[in-house]
Amino acid sequence: MPRTTQLTVSLKSKPGVLAQFAKTLSDAGVNILTLSADAVSGRGKIRVIVNDAVKAKRAMRQARYRFSEEPAFVVRLRNKPGALARVANKLAKARVNIKSAYATTAGRGGATAVFTVGSAKTARKILR
């Protein structure tokens, strides 16, 4: 279960914003490994994990994006009913709050989930 860095950008929700953000990273030679985007009340939130966080942060600063970063956990799950519930339950029993989560299936047999949590130290012990 790799621990990584998730970068989060909050932007106005309007056409072309995601395209411009993705181009900023692409032009810097940064590959997006995971992405989650949503909008609430006219504001969009883009969460990404990239192959090179240092390059990504440099490019985002140069483009004047305001962003935050936090530890994230990438967890490989079986693509079966209950797999996510088991991981979430382990965190809940340890009183670890899940701040964000998103997941995808990756073809046959597996799924990948990304979590950010209130207590990275405790989560790391539980998710091993």
N, C-alpha and C positions, 0 to 999 in steps of 0.2 A: 504494500500500500504506500505508494510514493506521496511524500509531502511536497507541495509545490507552492507557487505564489499565484494568487488570482489578482488580476488588475481590474478595477471597476471604474467606469467613467459614467458620469451623469450628464446627459445632454438634452437639449430641446428635442422633442419628438416631432420630426418633420421629414419630408422626403429627402433622401440623399445623405442623411447624417451617418447612417451605418456604412454606406458606400465610401464616404470620405474618410471615416475612421479606418476602415479596412485598407484603403489605399495608403494611408499614412503608414500603417504597419508594413504593408507590402513593399512600399518604396524603400523602407529601411531594411528589407531583407528578413523580416520577422514573419514566421509562420504561426497562424492561429491554430492551436490544438483543440481547444474547446471554446464555445461561445454560447452565452445566454443573453437574450435581449428582451426587455419588456418595457411597457410604457404605462404610466399612471398620471393622470391630471396634466397632460402635456409635457411631461418629462420622461425621457427614456433612460434606462439603466442598462449598460452593456458590461457584461462580465466576461473576461477572457483569461485563458491560460495560454501562454505562448512558448515557443521553443527557446527564446532568448529574452528574458525579462529586462536585462540591462539595456539592450538595444531598443526594446519596446518603450521603456520609460524615457530614454533619451529622445526618441522620435516623438513621443507624446508631449514631452516638455517643449520641444522645438515647435510643434504645431499648436502649442498653448492649450492643450487639453488638461483639465484638472482631473486628477485621478487619485484613487486610494489603492493600497495593496494590503493583502492579508493572506495568511497561510490558508491553504486549501488541501484537501485530501482527495486523491483519486483512488477510488475503490473499484476493483473488478468484481462483478457479481455474476452469479449464474442467472441466465435468462429464464427464470422459473417463478411462478407465483410465490410470494412470501420472501423473496431474497432481500428486497429493499426494507420490508417490515422488520426483518431480523436485525439488520444493521441499525436502523433507526431505534429499535427497541433497546439494543445494547447501549447506545448513546443516552437514551432517555433514562435507563436504570442507573447510569452513572451521573445523572443530572447535568448532562452536557446539552446545551441548547444548540440546535441546528439553525444557523442564521440564513443560509441559502443552500439549495440543493438543486441539481439538475442531472439528468441521466439520458443515456441513449443506448440502444442495442447496437451491437457492432457485428452485424451478420449473424451467423449461426452460433448458438451456444452461449454467448456471453453478453454482458452489459457493462457499461462503465458509468459510475456515478461520481459526481464531484460534490463535496461538502465543504462549507465553511462553518465553523463552530465557535461557540463562546469560549471554550477552553481547549486550545490546541494540544497542550501537554497531556491532558487526560484523554482526549480523543485518540492521540497517537498510541497510547498504551492499549486502548480498547480495540482499535481497528487493526492491530498487528495480525 
